[in-house]
Amino acid sequence: MRKNWIRQIVIGLLWLSCSTAWAQVDSLLQQADRLLSYKAYGRAIEAYNELLTEPKNKLTITQKVAIQTQLAFAYKQVGDGVKAEKFYRESIDTSVEEDPQRTLNFAQTLAGNGKFKEAQQQYERYLKLKDKAALERPLPMQDLPVAAQARRKGPVQYRLEYLSLNSSGEEFSPAFYGDGLVYVAGSKGKTVIETSGRGGGSAYLDLFYAPNRNSLKASSIINADGTTRKKGEPARTQGGKNLGSDHYTRATANDSQGGQNFEGGISITDGLGYDTRSGNTKQRLSETINSRYHEGPVTFSRDGLKIVFTRNNYNEGHARKSAEGVTKLKLYTARQQNGIWVDVAELPFNSDNYSVGHPALSSDEQLLYFASDMPGGYGGTDLYVSRYENGKWGKPVNLGEEINTKGNELFPFADDDGNLYFSTNGRKGLGDLDIFFATISTLATGIVVQSVEHMDAPVNSPKDDFGLITDANRSGGYFSSNRRDGNDDIYRFVRESSLYGCRDLTVRLYDTESNTGLDSVNIIVKTKGEGRADQTMITDAKGFVRMCLDGDNNFTFQVSRDGYINNTVGFTTQALTDDQPSHLEIGMIKPTIVMDTVAIVESKSMAPIKVLTRSHIYGVVVSERDRRPIEGVTVRLRNECNRSQLVYVTGADGCYAFDLAEGCDYTLVASKAAFGTNTNKIKGLPKKDKPKVLSADLRMLSVGDVVTIDNIYYDLDRFSLRLDAARELDKLVATMRKYPSLIIEIRSHTDSRGSAERNKLLSTQRAKAVANYLAAKGISQKRMAAIGMGESQLVNNCTDDVICTDAEHQRNRRTEFRVVDIK
């Protein structure tokens, strides 16, 4: 009894000791958490590490997991991705329960460390955990087979495209200009920055212009998971022409080497200047944006007629230096007149003693952001803003410590919503220069910075990333990076996930007449935004298709199915504030099946019958192509009153004949192998009428027939359909519906004017325009082929060098269809 009592006391003391130890750990953990909440990350890291040195029996599994998770978060905040990854991994291995938020943080950390494949795996794991949790909630729409979580959160996924315009030199800092891009290009040496301000050499940077940015090809693609794949030819050639090249006699890089930039030999990674090296002197060209010194980066007015650009302190043939003998950077304006940039002028806040550059106009052109190392800033280079008032630019205002740091802030860009993008090496990121995104409000009293966010990998990398331009939704755009071979290159990026998650949408396609779901409907989803590829989906057996759409964007659904008229429906995820999945129903209409009412006339050609006791109908079945009688056609006459049927087979004369009963409608069907079945309605004769003899000739299409579509003409050198074409094309639609098994070639012709190669292309485009019209009316694309005949089959003598009237030429600009097959 005494021994048991002693044993209980010992056990109780041990339990009390353990409880005290655990209570102490909880107290220390609360202190560490408090430091973390105060953003005292260094002290919080020390506290968490100290807790992890406690003996194992002093920490419960729950406490250990909490410490490892918080420690990983603290390391992530100070930019130590390696240690953050280590402790996230340990916390996941230690925990007996899976936490979606921790898994998400782990995926983001892996992406930041360049482990994109594993990051994608963890992100998919996170989505499964979130969906599993969502199943515990009641479904918002009970009629749907699947109801997924309405809004998904996670790292923003980007696809990068390495553009073929990149060369062995430098290409960076793109700017939108019309449908194209203006960017900085040239050669850059590895020596320290020249500050002598002397001309001469070929290593200076110029502005180049790519007229159509959507046609810029990518030589390789970096997927969102970090994998790389080739696309097209990997050639790296200069892809632009000099801005204002219409004023040059020939394209050229910079004419000569010039002076430099910020003090202290700041490189592209550290300031507004550029590395340079000497080279061959080139001819100096005047009255253009490009000069014998550095140009770029730039920004343009929305109409493209005004430019603000960066250049070394050089204008009107004179270069100026600072007190230390350095040619600084300045901002200049110019306007476009007849394709030439004129009236180059300095902005009022330039100085010979400090640099001003990297301009970015706001969407309303009232604010000008730029970078400068003027006195009074927070670091090496800061971002400033000037307001346009009373016809001039006002005194620059520093954007403050919410944006600027002790490092260098560079390359600002303002999107259409007023959000500000910039690069800096003064904040914790993945590498040297990283791109950040600032949400700001513009007030009469000044600029208010609401938040600053670091952009996800792979846009940011361990190398320099800068000069980003994009739209308000960040759906796509361009930026610069030296991550490849150390050269500055331009990348196109395409966002493949939502900025804030995506919205689940269930689309149902149905027959408007029966309200039944339609399977195998082809849906093309077009997303608004730069570089957004179309998505193609097919409805399931019940007519459903499910997708997750970007938040805050606009979409177009183009739906098509054989036997139905194509339909187009718009959809938007903008201004949707609820948490529920969306549901969209799209109805499809069957085209009206065309069944002609045969043109019946009272016969006058037959010899009169003395005693006519019953009405008769007769006619001749002829070929559509040459109007010759067709032998062996089976003609059936069905009485719609009693469904009885009479059959007649034509002889060499192509004739048929039937008796008719007054008061009944009839269906007349003519068929023969290799010919299209011709079906017609015959309206019944009034019962009280006297018997009559009626005639109705029938035309039949056969394989090989070529039928001209009357009055389908085109304007000279145009392939778009004219308004007067719809009536005639609707006749072809009716023919295609009348012969459901008909397969045709659409042949388009041009006149002889222009080159044969151009006419071949033009006629192909015209034929495709007709095919698209038929498809929009519900005719399957499988039933037609578009062929351009060019000028090879003229209908008159209007060949090359023959003088013809416009009307004679227009006869050749025609469209025909040829019957290829009738099944």
HUPEDA-V853647 format. One record per helix or strand of 3 or more residues. SS is the DSSP state (A for helix, B for strand). FROM is the first residue (numbers start at 1). LEN is the number of residues. If there is no record, write none. Layout:
<<SS | FROM | LEN> <SS | FROM | LEN>>
This chain:
<<A | 2 | 36> <A | 41 | 12> <A | 56 | 3> <A | 61 | 17> <A | 81 | 14> <A | 100 | 13> <A | 116 | 19> <B | 158 | 6> <B | 170 | 8> <B | 180 | 7> <B | 206 | 5> <A | 213 | 3> <B | 218 | 5> <B | 228 | 3> <A | 245 | 3> <B | 295 | 6> <B | 306 | 7> <B | 329 | 9> <B | 340 | 7> <B | 356 | 6> <B | 367 | 6> <B | 381 | 9> <B | 408 | 7> <B | 420 | 5> <B | 434 | 10> <B | 446 | 9> <B | 465 | 6> <B | 476 | 9> <B | 487 | 9> <B | 502 | 10> <B | 522 | 6> <B | 535 | 4> <B | 544 | 7> <B | 554 | 7> <B | 567 | 6> <B | 582 | 7> <B | 615 | 9> <B | 634 | 6> <B | 645 | 5> <B | 655 | 6> <B | 666 | 6> <B | 678 | 5> <B | 693 | 3> <B | 698 | 3> <B | 706 | 3> <A | 723 | 16> <B | 742 | 8> <A | 756 | 21> <A | 781 | 3> <B | 784 | 7> <A | 806 | 7> <B | 815 | 8>>
